[in-house]
Amino acid sequence: MREVTRKRLMVFSGTAYPELGEEVATGIGVTLGAAEVSRFSNGEIYVRYLESVRGVDAFVVQTCAEPVNDTLMELLIMIDALKRASAKRITAVMPYYGYSRQDKKTLARESISAHLVADVITVAGADRVISVDLHAGQIQGFFDFPLDHVTALPLLASYVVQKNLSDLVVVSPDAGRVKVAKRLSDRLHVPMAIMHKRRPEKNVAEIVHVIGEVEGMNCVLIDDMVDTASTMVEAADALKKYGAKEIYACATHPILSGSAAERIELSSIEELVVTNSLPLPPEKKIDKITVLSIAPLLANTITAVFREESVSEIVGGDNQT
């Protein structure tokens, strides 16, 4: 007997950011899959899918929001439950890849935690990963299966274009973001400047030099994440000292830990543009922060993966780091 089976796509969301999962599912045109995710009294996580997932192409949307360890463990258990329920292919959709800053050893006896995260996702049973604006491109090589790396750069660039700013220059806050800054400057057809940063200690940044012309210019700082905001604020202060006019900042991942939002509020940054790759608590939703949705980007990427179509075409080839 010969049967022709049809591929089925199902999207599930963890508890880290269910609103984003719902928005992604709506963008694809499907209903978010039913799953029970709860906690035992001692904090252990329980996952059970409330409908059959046998033979489906399953996508689990779970960003590594705070508390990172809990959200990551929840993702692993959701993947394991899908594997044991005979899902055909499992894709972890991680808008923000946790531990991505620990991608190499910079001092003796350190862990390469980003590699460890890749290992546990693999062991859990994932067949593919989708992530947005990885902190380091080499993370793609930590997996022995495909990692679809997409970028929010076109989304951020479009917003900057709508601002209609004159005398514009794109500024990289450090050497590590030069490639991204170059792509943004190419999209906007404006010049680029580079800041030389050093870190005397963790989560502390000092700008010691600016390479490029910023005097009398409107500046757009670009980075992949804003954590304590020390880099962005120090960069903005340095640009002001070098004679810059208005200073705007763009970043994909709004971690905004501690007093970062307050630091931005008091800084010389006119506006910080971020995406909703991470949830923004009410106390951090200040007037200076603008949030753009990456749900359409993720929905298009998931659809392309499901249909076996090109992902790089969605972002115009800007997903190469």
N, C-alpha and C positions, 0 to 999 in steps of 0.2 A: 504494500500500500504506500502510495506516494502522497505526501502532504506538503503544501507550501505554507510555511509559517511567516507571519508578519512581525517585523520588529516593533517592540513597544517601548516607549520612553516614559519614565516616571521620575519626578523630581521630589525630593524630600528635603526638609530643613531641620537642622539642629536647633537648639534653644538659644544659641549665642546671638542670633539676629533673625528671628522668624519673619519680621517685616520685609527684609531683603529677599528671603526665600520665596515669600508670597508674591513679591513684585516680579521676581525672575520667572516664576511659574506662569503668572499672568501674561508676561511678555512672550513666552513660548506658546501660550494658548492651551495650557493644561491646568488641571487642578492639582494643588499641592498634595502629595501622597500622605496617607494617614499613618502616623506612627506615634507610639506611646513612649515618651522619654521622661523618666522620673528618677528620683533619688531615694535610696534607702536611708534610714535614720542616721547611719554612720557616714553618709556622703557618697557611697558607691552608686554608680549610674546603672540604670536598667533601661533597656531598649527592646521594643517589640513592634514589628510592623503589623498593622491592623488589616492588611489586605495582601493578597498573593503577589509576590514579586518574582515568581519562577519565570526564568527566561527573559526578564526585562533588561533594558539598558537603563540602569539606575544612576541618578546624579544626586549626590548629597551636598547641599549648600551649607557650609559651616565655616565661618571666618574665625580666626583665632583672637577673639575679643577677650577682655578681662572677665574672669580669671583664666589666663591662657592655658594653664595646665588642665583645668576642668574642661574647657571647650575642645581642646585637642583630644583628651581621653574620650570625650563623648563622640567625637568624630570616628575614632578608632572602633568603638563599640558599635556604632551605626553601620560601619563598613563590615565588621565581623558578622553582624546579624544578617545583612544582605547576602553575604557569601554563604552562610549556613542555610539561608532560605532559597538558595539556588538561583540568585540573580545571574544573568548571563554576563554582563559587564558592569563594573562599578567604577564610577568616576567621582573623585573627591573634588568638590568645587571650593577652593580656599581663596577667597578674595585677598585676605592677608595671611601670608604664610608665617606662622609662628616660629620664633627662634632664627629668623632669616639673617639677623646680624651676626650670628655666630657661625659663619660659613667657612672660616679658616682659622688656623692657629696664628696668633700674633705674639703670644708669649709662651714660654715653656709650660708644659703640663696643663694645657687648656683642653676643653672638649670642643669638638666640631659639632655642635648641637643641631645645626641645620641638617647635617647628614644623618644624625640619629633620628630626627623626625621623619626623614625620607625612609629610613629603614623600617620604622614601626608602621608607617602607612602601608608599605609594601607587604610586611608580614600580616597586617590586619586583613589584607585581601583586595586592596585597590588595584585596578587595572590601568588607571589613568588619573592624572591630576590636572586641574585647571586653576591657574593662579593669576593674579594681577600685579604687575610692576614689582617683581622680585627685587629684594635689596641687592642681590648679587646673582649675576647670570649663571655662575657655575653650579648653582643649586639644581639646575636642569639636569646636570650630569650625575647627580646623586641618585637618580632613579634609573632602573633598567627597563622602564616602559615610558611611553610618551608623557611629557609634561607640556601642556599647551599654555604658553606664556603670553598673555594679552596685556595691553597697556591702555591706560586712561589718557595718554598724551593727546590724542585727537579731541577728546572731550574737553580737556583743559585748554587746549589751543583755541578751540571754537569759542569758549567763554571769553578768553583774552581778546580775541578779534572783535567780539561784540562790545567790548569796553571802548573800542576806537581810540586807543591811546596813541599820541604822537611822540616822536623822539624816544622810541622804545628800544631797550636793550635787555636781552635775556642774560641772567646771571646764575652761574653755577656756584653754590655755597661752598663746595670743596672739589677736589680733584676727582673724586669718585662719581660725581654727577655730570661730568663734562660731556659724555656722549648723549645723555638725555637732554642737557641744555642745548647741545648742537642740533639735535632733532627738532626741538621746539623753535629755536631761532630760524632754522630752515623753513619750518612750516609758516612762521610769521614773517619771514623775509626781513629779519632785523639782525643787527650785530650781536655778538656774545661777549661776555666778560667772565673771568674766573677768579674766585676768591681762594686764597691760600689759608687753610684752617689747620690748627693743631689742637690736640686734646691733652691737656695736662693731666686729666683724670677722667674716669667714665662719666658720661652725661654732662661734661663741661667742655665748651668749645670756645676757642679764641681765634679771631680773624687777624692775621698778621700782614696781609698784603692783598691788593686787588690788581689783577692783570686785565687791562682793557679800559676803554673810555666810558665813564659813568657820570661825569660831571655834567649837570644840566639835563640829564636824561631821566625818563621814567623807567624804572627797573622792575623786572619780573624775576623773582627767585624761583627756582624749580628744584624740588627734592622728591624722593619716593615716600618719605614718611615724616611726620612731625611728632616727636615723642615729648621731650621736655620743652621743646621749642627754643632751646638755648642757641642752637645753630642759626635758626631763622632770625631770631632777635639780634644776635651778635652781628650777623651779616647785614641786617637792615641798619643797625647803628653805624657800622663801618661804611656802608654806602652813603649814608647821610654825611659822614665826615669827609667823604670824597666828593661831596657836592651833588649827589643825586637829588632829583625832585621827589616825585611820589614813588613809593615802593610797594609792590604787590608780591604776594607769595602764592605758589601753587604746590600742592603735594597730593599724592594719592591716598595715603593712609593716615587718618587723624587719630593717632594713639592718644595724644594730649594727656599724658600722665601728670599727676601731681597738680601743680599750679600753672601748668602750661597755658591754659586759656587766659588766666589773669595776666600772665607774662605777655601774651600777644596783645591783649586789650591795652596794656600800658606802653606798648612798643610803638615805634614809628612806622610799622606796617599798616598800610591803608586797608588792605583786605587780604584775608587768607582763603584761598579757594581749595577745597578738598572734595573727596568723593565719599560716598556712603559705604566704602569697603568695610568700615567698622561703625558700630552704633555710636551716636553722639549723645551722651546724657544731657538732660535739660540744663543742668548747671554749666555745661560747657558750650551751650548754644548762644554765643555772644554775637553782637551785631557785626563784628569784623569778620566772622566766619561764614562763608557761603558753601553749601553742600550740594554737589552735583550727583545724580544717580548713575551708578554703573550697571543697574539692572538690565537695561537694553543691551549693553555690551555682553554681559554674561548670558543673557537669553539667546543672543545671536551666536555666541560661541558654542553653547550647548547644542543648539540646533545644527550648527555646522558639523560638530563632532558626531552627532547622531546620524546625520545624513552622509557622513564620510566626505565632507567638503573642506575646502581650504579655510583655515583659521586666520592665517596671516593676512589674507585679503580683507578681513573685517577691519583691521587697523592699518591698512595700507603698508604693511611690511615693517611697521615701527615696533614690532614685538621682539626684535633681535637686540640682545644686550651686549 
